[in-house]
Amino acid sequence: MENRLNSTFNYGIESEQNKIVILLQMFDLEEHIMIDKGDYLGRRDDLFMNHEIADHMLDLLKSAQLSENVYEMGYLHREYQEFKKKAPVLFSLQDLFAEGWLTACRGEWDFNISYKSEYADIRHMPSEKEMQIVTFLKELAKLPYRAQLLQVSVPAEWNLPEGILQTKDGEVFLDPHGKLWIRFADALFGKWWDELAETEDDGVHNKKEQMEHWFSCWDAFGRCLRPDVYCKHADELFEACLIKLEDELQHISWERMKHIIRRKAYLKFHLQGDMPYDDFMQDYPNTRIARTLYVDRSNYFDLVQMPERLSRLYDLCLRQYVCVDRNMRGRFLKCMQNPWVYLQFYMFAGDMENTRFLTDCLSHAELYVPAACAIWQMGHALIMKVPSVGEAFLDELNKHLFQIPVHGLEWENEEEWLAAVRDILWYLNEESRWYYKNTYMRKTGMQMYLQHMHAACLAWYEKNILPKERLHNKNLEYFYAEFENSSERDVVAAFAAYMMLLKMTEEKAEYLFVVYQKFFARIRTEDTLVSQLSWSFWLDECWICMMQEVAQEKKETEAFLKLLEPEFYKEQADKLKEKSPLLQIGKAAAIQMYLMTVFLLEVRSELGEKNKAKVEAAFAECFLGFQIESCDLFQSESVRLLESEMVMRRCMEILPLLSETNRKRILSEMKKETPEKLVFLLQYVQNADIRRQWIRLLLQRQEEDFTKNIYFIPTYIKLIDCLMEICFEDETEGRKLAQKTDELLKQFQTIIKEKGERIGKQYDSWIRSAKLRMKLLMGQEQEILADGKSGSSLFYQALIYLNKEDLESLKQAERLYGICMEQEETKAGSAVYINYFVACVRICTHTETADEERKDYLQKAEDTAKEIRAKFELTSVDRKILISNELFLYLVLNDHQKFWISASYLPKELKYEFSCAGYVAEMLIAEHKTQEAEEYVKELLLRYGKTKEIKLLEAKLSDIADTEILHAPAVMFDQSSEIEKCRNVLNRLKNMPDRESALVRLQTDSLENPIEANLLELVLCAAQKMEQYSDYLMYNSHTSNENAYSKFVQVLFNQRGKEIWDFYLRDQTFEGTSSDKLKNKRQSVGIVDLMAVHNDRDVGIIEAVKLERADYNDLRMHIRKIPGYNFANVPTAFLLILADMAEPGKFWRKYEKEMLPQLIEETKNNDWHIVEQVSKENIELFRKQVRQEPLYICMTAHTCGSTNQTLHVYHLMVDIRKEAAKKEAVEAREK
């Protein structure tokens, strides 16, 4: 430990680096052809051996003289002196470099503008000094472009071919672009360098000067990129390049780099000086990673490229990085912190060949973030090539990447590594937001990838940094200061970054509203693009916490409601008319509306009556006040641009919950709105009365133009889709809009046709689908069925069969959707898979489906549901159909466990969607959770009104009201009524949930696991009764086979448990998998001797085994088979050992003390393994003295490593021979 603490080398970081290298190389499928250094040198030797011209070319290089270079600093100085003679000068040469007009590199100057010819176009600059500088630069711009010429003298006897020399003004120069130079230059320069490296500096040969000459000649050969691969002494070349790189980069600070970028960008975007230079680019960030993204996002990337003479040095060092020692690597990594290189990290380093270099960068806090980003880019490229790699690869990669800062914080400079943690948090937060708001970027798949990275990073932070309160508080202070001091451009990013950490903090609620108020204050007064924040940011649970805190304080509630009032909204919208107010104040209003809906939906119960009335009134004001002509939040195009469908849905959800006054006011005003707005909002209206009113209103206004405020094709398509949805959902009133829908579809076809063939192809598929839906709407099913067997036709043909009731039609729908999935393969959309799933559900729940077939279709449905969730990013409509059908399936099959698992997938917006919520209410009623069911139905009644479906739910609730409380029967005063009450009591007992049934039956509330204890008690009673009467199964002093005893247990169990408690045993059910193999070598289906059932749900399994001796192999096989039988995933199993032996007690001691421990040891490395053996004294049923313990019983706890399933197996032995008892009876009689 002492050595490690004192060492500057971090072994923890090195370990993670090596794991990352191995991981990336393992999944990299590209063939990186690594040619051995000896192969390159062999090629070089062949060149000089077989081509005499190579020696001449090398001699020419060595003797070449550099021509005059007008880009040397001396020439610039002379030109400046000449310019000073013409007039008083307001600038110095130092000003030209300090203010970013010129750049310097390796003793030369250059223009800092994209094209020097652009100086000629400049007519005006904001100041006299700047104009004078431009005049000077215009003079310099007349110089030729930089092209260093190498003058040579050629011996007369040399007969050189073309492509080596060029003549200019009677002088002979080397031609760097000649074919032979392009072909041989790398090898020539490599050989030349080796000769220099092997030369002794003896005073005659000045080695340093000769090496400088080598670099000067190399600079002239722009296409000579890889001389190092032909060098024996590449490490010396690396060091020479590194020295030059270090010398040059030390003069480029971050401040100077800012001026270089700023001046070049200014001349690019404000060539005529139409903005004061001091006002330009004031939002340049402070941190390195933020500057990198700023340069990239602002289209400034081409403005920060390294000069060519510098980038060549860098490229060579990067290429030879793995070949040099640790010391030189460290020096090169230090160069990477320079702004010239740092700002272009991805471009230079993000190749698979540089994996070792990147992982070395990870060990330096200053380089950790760009290196991690480059590795993530490589990871994304790998996943795009090999999708099967998937999340497992990413999780492993992130595990090692995020462990590095942990080692850094623990063993190295804490502040530097804490800064790296902040940078990585900021980067992933900003990048995931960027890809979200950039539509093109989302299509690349990068958004999902970055969101995965972001989530992984936050999870890592929460686990490793959050518990270290001091470090977390430092980060909070840092991000809060960034938010307070941020520019208009960065305020959204700074707010998002601060909130990212604040919401992890336990005391977050009291700070959230304060920060939100400050953020909103800036939105009101600054030119802020709040649309950069995605809706996923606002859907976080922390905002519900904030609104709960606000709801508890009257002052805070009032302050929240005043943050954005309609009057101010109108003023700002008018002021920002020229600057797209929708993306600024419009998005702010949408956010405020969303948080108001949180008040009235999630936090409604916490609002006092007075506060509730204020919030409802403010909601009505904003709902109507935000619908102004200059910035209408509810207009269809606005909803599309802001992606605010979720806000609209929630607003419509609230309408029926408002007081009658506010509701009537809103509905009265909405009647005046345009038809297309009503159509778009109707898709979110849940209440039957409001839907009916608006549909009738639309029917009255069919003559109006439904497309008046629609400007874009996607919105037009959405309008037609919404109208079709109304027609399909409302078969009475809604169907009357079919004619109008058909008219709009024809108009759309005409518009697309006029736009030409290219646009037409983009929408051809949707038009074909829409036509088929119209035919379906018009009842023209036969036309669809006759329309071929491919593409969208097949989809709608299957839909026709899916909407029928008979079993054969449903099976035909399933077959057709299966064909759709096979035909389109990966192109098949979620709709095909979801409808296939629906077909399987309907077949599975059909009354005519055979039991075995039902199991097959249940498996198909469950497999398809898993595939849908894994394969598609589901819309709200997709999720609604998927989950509602899952709930229906498990409700019909009475599988409570799976029902509630499916219900857990319900997103907030679907909690009270009736297609799902109706089944939830039904299940609550079925489980006799009356209070929850009543509250749920009451909420549905508020939202939907008294529909026939809700009336049915109310009727079911009233049916169980009389049986909710159990009372023992008293004296029968009136026979008929008392009998009915008894029936109700018995019915209630049968339908009790497992836990309640167990507590009533066992008459105790002290058990931790009463459900398991209750089942154990029932099995024990039946087994002991069977043991008592087992003589009846003996014949000629021989015991029967084990099936006879299993049947006896079943009869005794059902006799006691079925009629009252609805517990029974089902015989010989084919379930699970077995270790047995069939003759065709396939796995056989295992046979569970008995399956315990309660309320039509499997709750336990019983496996019986008859033993005549202590047969370990037989017992081992039966015990290990039990988890395979557990098809229904029940938590409890029983191994009933039928002891057909003279000394069962002796066998049991061996079984408990030797055989089970041996099995535990044997299975410890298996997937299913035994984790614990529990003696009878510690089994809860006996430990709590609820029941007397039997002679032979113990329990083992099993778990599965891959699925985390657990299973308790009770080992119960009964003596079916009863040799000892019989012997005692005989002896007693003889006495």
Beta strands, then each sheet from edge to edge (+ up, - down):
strand 1: 65-66
strand 2: 102-105
strand 3: 108-111
strand 4: 150-151
strand 5: 165-168
strand 6: 171-174
strand 7: 627-628
strand 8: 631-632
strand 9: 1063-1070
strand 10: 1087-1094
strand 11: 1097-1107
strand 12: 1132-1139
strand 13: 1168-1175
strand 14: 1193-1200
strand 15: 1206-1215
sheet 1: 1+ 4-
sheet 2: 2+ 3-
sheet 3: 5+ 6-
sheet 4: 7+ 8-
sheet 5: 9+ 10- 11+ 12+ 15+ 14- 13+
end
